[in-house]
Amino acid sequence: MEYTVRLESVKLENIKNVLNGKIKIHDDKKTRNCDIVGIYGQNGSGKTAVIDCMEIIQELFMGRSLNDRRFLDCLNVNSPYSKISAGFFVTSEGVGHYVVYEVEFRLVGGCKPIDFFIAKESLRCAGGGVRTVFSCDFENDDELFSPKRLFGELPSVKKKMKTRLAAQKLLAKEQKKSLIFSQTAAELLKERALYEKEESEKALNAKSLNEKAAYKNASAEKSLSGKFLNSQETNEKILNTRDLNGKERDGKTLNTKTACKKNAASTETPLEKSAANAVGGTLSAIISILGQYANMDLFVIKNSHSGIISLNELIPFSFKIVEGGARIVKGEAGIRLDQPTLFPMVGYKDVSVLIGQLNVVIKSLVPDLKIELKEYGEQVGDDGEPCMKFEVLARRKGELLPLRNESEGIKKIISILSALISFYNRENTIVLIDELDAGIFEYLLGELLSVLQENARGQLIFTSHNLRPIEILDPESIYFTSCNPNNRYIRPENVGKNVNLRDFYYRAIELGGQKERLYDETDLSELSLALRTAGGNIKL
């Protein structure tokens, strides 16, 4: 299925230290194909929260469980609930829809939470003449889905599906999974779409029969009128009794026309009603598209990737490979740096293709660098499957060295480069990178973003502490985190055309002038005293 998905906005409520904040990614005023958003702010001000929320959305869209401590740590322990909303523009078969997915969480254990659960989720979409709300309240055991009319008419729900649905809902709540993006919901929506098709065909048949009947009545009346008009004797009678029979005749004509209109209206009403309620196919298609989008087009690269690279034991590759448009592979591969890697043969071909893809670009970023694979031969893995044992090497000016000997910045670029290649070439791709600048030379980072901004087709959201990118990107592409947790993300305002945004940011921190304060000031004298005091208390 051909489709286009663009993330429009992300809204956070009570996520970490963000009580309320919204990032708008897509700007209708932009003339470029791509959307790039850089998020800047002091430590602990909510930058990573956006990346965390999109990881949660990805897991739910793919039908995965949120049974992991890292997701619990994303929720604000002082709030009764936490909520994430993500808006998307979805286009399929020439029809566009604006879709908003919203999920709400509640903690278990009060201010010392030990767990959480999904309390509510909903999918709202508008487009193609159809407005739909599809929601699930996990705290309401009496209602499986809302609205009830969506599935209440289906025979299977009345007979055999109700018990299964109730069990699936309990299981989804326990495993912290989405019910909307579950297989059960997909089956129900397909059945609903089939039901709507049958009802639409019935309505069309009824309309056709009524139109034929109305046409027959109108033809009979026309024929009768023709006979009267062609009869001289009848014409004289009509003229002589104009007041008596003319009024009656006009009344008959009027009543006949009214009846025809009523018949026409009655035939259109079921069809219009059927079209207005034709949401099963729309929802089914949108849910399927979003699931595929999360699986094949959404990259979430956390700061933990950089941590793994720093250990110099493993390098995680986020990759997407497209071979001739017919075969697409997307995922993550961990390749060891401290020793040769044993990789299944079924996936080793993809590793070879990935290295070839990276070499096309890496030489433009890092002169005289090429990545190579040194094979040690086939072996049998622990599971009995054939594997290839290999090592990743870096070639510089004819010399081969293990990749672990390269700098942390080069390894970081290599690990994210395949995702950036997909972002550059494919409008559906969205890449979210936490601390994009980690280990990368700031001038190179600026040059890379300059090329991406001008020619890329996808979407990129990143956090950074390095201010070089804000000198390169347009002010509309930048968000600053504020000191106000109820209005956490703001765009720079009152920026002149030729103003250096780095200098502007520093002035805004020191002098203000924005909607919110951007930095909690550090008292330098207090800091100096604290350092001196702490040092004086140390006993050697």
Steps between C-alpha positions, in 0.01 A plus 500: 500500500641837397472759775652816641525574872630824649520567872326831565532549876582337833333610820618398848313519829672399824786321329815518714527868598282621213156584638390638167686544176442475127737468206361584157707327234327580174472864396274577203700814425815302418589460137752218555408133484649404836421591859789541745449586866784561744422519874734703721507573870683454826550162659187340640261734318300242303687454172527122518134469604393557138723215379372272778137571407554413135663174607185421701281584199713275279472207742120535523452535123700181450288311754787461746488495878613791717606263778836665552628712786617775263140577404395528864782750552348723230188574707471790744468351850324809640213501251185284500543419131741536209391552141657500154334624181649467153346653187568364151412588142421170327442480125398181322352449154467874451296556819652696788417456868606689809548241773557552873598210726475563873597272787462557873691323779442467873748403769467218750644568845442874546805726541725192513377328185572134451314465169264669256222409259336638187177666613364626167592520135326654202543553129328799340509558128342747260516501123333367189163615632523272805556593864578215735583438862618154600585467868546257785458568873691230686343607830145441371431127500148544361613648169742332262540777244346838442281595322276201557334537158832417333472132587159469664332409169743219417354151547836360609525747791153407620563128478859384526738799519391672820671254735814498289509879490464527877786254550717685247434829677608357838810349341591828328464687829717248684770496232482879442415464132274696271159347438436726200813367328433139594417213266153473657417860412632443147267201453203696632566795272530274197167344591351847551626604155337190345176578683509861372557377146197273519285779645618740232410252226154455654453878510609533138258227392219665694579835343501347154160338554348820640640707214345259250165521682514881512591514131211265413251717694628817336478340154143384560394850608667656199320256272166577663557876469586453134170327433306787659691764313456323168126477547312814385193404696702445813683828451169686481386329819817598674465862384135512606569354840833670569407611849341172595723236344814709440559543868445133556729413211773731626465338836540155349805615308647660807432192709654278235814715487517504878465124506783468248720722715415296808576181315834642383581617851405165646728319257794732574472494876608135553788548256614822665467337838700202380774728361510707818543184706754341264786518746608136527706502182644845577607406852634164389715662230631778728589262783677270256694793349607635841614153606709463186632855541619426855663178387667615177535879506541615862851508652547580870869526589543551874799634687565144616634432150783744567560338839541159339745646248700663783552159657679399177348154516207530260381735227124511436403562136157654433443414137258485212592326176301530178603271216345591167179614670388137537674401823512720809674410825494724808625444851795512734810283498755483778853424373775432748809717516705311759496167314372342177122482461307179437200596287224278348555437130142608419587851617866518404412598143319806641811591701708488180247721318494740797880540499490570125227762554703673772819506293325702228445786746769462766781602265326839454485556875833353608766512225707186438272281715348174380331224698571139416392158622759234574341157485628209711274240342168331568424343838203346676330717759373395843154442351640272229451756222783587256680825585780714360785608724638840401662818623443864398815683396580858406734570208691829500758573231545134426536390864246272668413547866218366718206741502531528878818703446302779330374800698169496680363766266572296187337193654197713591469628141531145363234368736233756396600555138265243344201659676608844372532361147140378521391840638675671209331289231156399631221735607345243736815462709519675835819481708514605866849529649580587859823704533582502132818697571654242737860452389454667158718797402269802504604639162438163331164479676404841365604410145303174516183674621538767231489236226212314666293816543523592133445165332358237737143371461417350839477630857771537764463586869810526715622635832838661537722704730726620220378835369654473154178356344290800606729718290422281199130418537210740454354646823170317427693172535614575855326453834637625832404335827377750755510507880120478511391132521151599385632651177817304445571545127506840328623624165733801488313824443599839357796358309630735229582373151877534534528416870734222613270273700783382726564858614127559521462195729774619735340845522159344565651298785667804655248776424170323432261628235326167430164370616665300778825507690752269332756435772513463876787729590807362674628709792874497435602622846279239661650234276853608590420489870337157467806359322732644762284372787472152353877485446567610858290216641708234328731321739807340348 
